[in-house]
Amino acid sequence: MTEARAYWVTAPGQGELRSEALPALGSDSVRVRTQFSAVSRGTESLVFHGVVPESEWQRMRAPHQAGDFPAPVKYGYSSVGVVVEGEAALRDKTVFCLYPHQDQYVVPARSVVVVPDGVTAARAVLAANLETALNACWDARPLLGDRISVIGGGVVGALVTFLVAGVPGVEVELVDTNPERARVARAFGAQFALPAAARGERDLVFHASATEAGLSTALAVAAKEASVVELSWYGDRPVTLALGGAFHVRRLKLLGSQVGSVSPRARPRYSYHERLSLALDLCRSAALDVLFEADVPFAELPATMNRIMAPGASTLCQRVRYA
């Protein structure tokens, strides 16, 4: 019987590596040996701190989650590895899977997507967050020449910036309270501003800071009849907005976007699997490497989680190395 090690949140603010036996390999399953995983800091922070609202416990379940909220729970969805056993057509292929942080695992073959040639395994861990950014762009449909702002320079906000900056003729500004995010904006061909200096009269605004102040800034910089696409997940925190000012007279639109469903504007063309394949293909750009911190070994993940989930931590995408 093959044994694996996995990271579990054991209580709010606590985690550890646990050993577990892998299930027997079925006729339609594969065994994957993990090379890299990535911490999706926004969502995984809510899980780590035990603040996923009870009303969302079922909707928030990851595809291969084990355990239940608030804890103990094995949670995550950005894993890249090599198929070492199972379906012959996938043997030795590098694949992406929406799997938690674990050094090897057995899943149905349909759960993995082959990483395209030209995409490194190390960069492919961005695919899950790129799916979220891609879905938001489908919801928003940026136009040639739009003045676009992205409020919040975490991984999802940065990836939205990366995508929309590639639209011809657009002017993109990434807005964040951390001046170090200017480096990310420059890497993607966008401008940067602190909130107090954010440009106004924006045709399209994406909000991804998960803060009241950020959402207020998003509404404040939007031009008349503009759309504000809300990507933040607030967990159990209530959000208060001042909608008694110019919100109505300017006819602003506040649109919620979430990765759990393929955008209705893309649904006739893309399935979940096809959307993930496209996200992996978009990982070709070496410019995306600006999002990564120094890799940490899997054995150090419990201590790393304590560090990057602490108040005031500014880690972007923490990648975990398994070999």
N, C-alpha and C positions, 0 to 999 in steps of 0.2 A: 504494500500500500504506500503510495507516494504522499509525502507530507509537505505542506506549504506553510509559509509564515505570512501573516496579514496584519495590517494596522487596524486597531479597533479604538473607537472612542468609548471609554469604559464608564465615564461619568462626566458631567459638564466640566470642561476645562482639563480633562485628563485623558490620556491615551496610552496604549501599549501595543507591542507586537505579540501576537498569539500564534501558536502552531495549530494546524488543523489538517485532517486527512482529506485528500482530494477524492472526489467520487470516481467510480469506475468509468472508463471511457466508453461511451456508447457508439453505436454505428454512425450517428450523425453529429458527433461532437469532436472537439479538438482540445489538445492540451497546449497551452501557451506558456512559454518561459519569458517572463517580463524583462525588458531592457530598461524602460523608463516609465514613470508615471508623473503626473503633475498635480499639484494642489490647486484646486479651483477656489481661491482664497475667499471670495465673497460668499458663496453658498456653503463651503465647508467650514467657514467661521461660524455660521449660524448653527451648524451641526455640532461643531466642537464645543461651543458654549451652551448647547442645550436649549436654544431659543427658537427652534422651529415650532410655530403655533400648532396646537393639537388639531385644529381644523385642517391643517395641511399635511398631516402625517402620512396619509395615503398618497396624495398628489406629489409629495416631495420624494417618494421612494425612488432610489436610483435603480436602473435595470437589474443589477446583480447585487443589490444590497442584502446584507444579512443582519439580523437583529432588528430592533424597532426603536423609534425615537421615544424618549430622548437618549437613552443608552441602556445597555451596551449596543453599539451599532457599528457595522463595517460599511463605510460609505466612501464613494468616489466614483469618477467616471472618465478618467483620462489615462488609459493604459496602452502602452505599445510594447509588443514583444514578438517573438518568433514561434511559429507553430512547430512543435517538436514531435507531435504524435497526433494521429487522427487522419482525417480525409486527405487522400493522396494529393489532390489538386492544390491543397493549401500547405502541404509539408514544406518546411524551410522558408515559408513566406513570412515577411514582416507584416504584422497586422495591427490594426487599432481596435480596441474594445472598450465599451463603456463599463469598465470594471474598477472596483476599489483598489487600494494600494496593497498589492499582494505579489509575492515573488513568482508564483506560477498558479495556473488555474485551468479548470476544465469548463468549457461552455459549448453550447450548440454551435455548429459551424456557421449558422446564419447570423450569429452575434458578432462575428468579426468582419472587418473590412480591410482588404489588402491595401497597404500603403503604396501609392504609385511610385514608379521609378522617378528618381530625381528629388524625392522628398526624404529627408533624413528621419530616422527613427526618433532622434532627439527633438526635432521640430514638430513631428507629427502629433505630439501630445497636446498641441494647441487646438486640435480639430474640434473638440467638444465646445470650447469657448468660441471658436470661429463659427460654429453652427449657430450659436446665439446671436452673434454679430450679423451673420448672413441673414438670419430670419428677420432681424430688425430692419435691415436694409430692404428686404422684400416688402415688409410692412410699410416702410416709409417711401420707397421709390424715389430716391433723389434724382433730380433733373440736371441736365447739362447747364452749367453756369450758376447753380444754386450757391447761396451763401450759407454754409453749414457750420454749426457749432456742436461739439461733443463736450458735455459737462461731466467730468469725472474721468480721470486717466488711469483707472485700474485696468486689468487685462481686457475685460469686455469693451470698455470705452476706448481703449487703445486699438483694439481690433476693429471696431467700427470706424475709427479714424483711418486706419490702414485701408479699409475697403472703400470708404467714400472719397478719400484723397485720390483714388485712381479714376474717378469719374472726370472726363474732360471738362475743363473750364470752371470747375468748382473752386470755391475759396473755403478752406476748412480751418477751423480754429479749435484746438483742444484746450479746455479750461480745467484747471485743477489748482488746489491749494498748495500742492507740493511743487516748487519750482524745478525740481529734478525731472519732472515729466516733460520739460521742454526738450530734453534729449530724445524722448520717444517721438514727440511731434515732429522734430526735425528729420528723424530717420524715415518717417512716412511721408515727408513732403508737405507737412501741415504747419500752421503757425501755432503759437502757444500764448496763453494769457493766464494770469492770476484772476480770480473772480472779480475783483474790483475794477480790472481793466478789460473785462470781456467786451467784445464788440456787440453792438445791438443790431436790430433790423435784420435778423437772420431768417432765411426762408425755411429752414429746417433745423430742428434742434433735437439731439439725442441726449437723454439724461441717464447717467450710469454711476452716480456717486453714492447712491443709497443714503442720502442725507436730505433733510428738509431744506437746508440752505442751498444745496445744489439744485433741487427742484425749483425753488424760488428763483434762482438765477436763470434757469432754463426758461421759465415763463417770462422773466424780465427782458431777456435778449431776443425773444421771438418777435418777428415782424407781424404786421396785421395779417390775419387769416393763415398764419403759419401753423405747422404741426409740431408738437413736442412729443417725442417717442420715449416713453418711460420704460427703461430696462432694469431698474433697480428692484431688488428683492429685500424688503424691510423686515422680514421675519415677524416677530410679535410687536414691533414698535409702531405706534400710531404716528401718522404724518399730518401736520396742520399746514394748510396753505391759505394765503390771503387772496381770495378770489373776488373780493368786493371792489377792486380797483379797475384796471383796464382789461381784465380777462375777457369780459363779455363784449365790451365795445370793440375790442380788437378781434373778436370772433376766433379766439385761439382754439386749437384742437389738441386734447391730451389723449394719446393713444398708448394703451398698454401692449407691450410685446413680450413674448415669452417663448422659450424654445420647445416647450412640451407639445405644441402642435405646429405642423408646417404652416407657414403663412398662407392664408386663403388665396393670396395673389400668386403663389407658386404651387399650390396644391395640385392643380391639374397636370403639372409637369413633373413634380418631384415627390418621391416617396421619402420616408425617413432615411432609408438606406442610401438613396441617391443624393439627398442633402448632405449626409455625412461624407460620401465619396467626393462631392464637390468641395466641402470644407477641407478635406485632406489634400486635394489638388491645389487649393489656395495656399497651402503651407510651403510651397516651393520657394517663396521669396526669402532670401537671406536677411532682408531688413527686419524680419520678425524676431531674429535672435536678440534684438535689443531688449526684449521683454523678459529674458531669463536672468535669474540670479545664478550664482555659482551652484552647481549641482551638489546635492547632499547624498551620501550613501543611505540606502534603505534602512540599515541598522540604526541610523541616527534620526529617523523620522519622528519618533516620540518627542525628543528634545527639540527638534526643529519646529514641530507644530506648536509647542509651548512658546517658542520665540516669535514665530511669524503671526500667531494669533493674538499676541499681546497688544493692549491698547497703544496706539501710536506707531505700530509697526508699518513699514512702507514697502514691504516686499511685493513685487509684481507677480511674476509666475515662478513659483518654486518647483524646480524639476528634481525628481528623485531618481538616482542611478542604482541599478540592481546588480551590476557586475563590475 
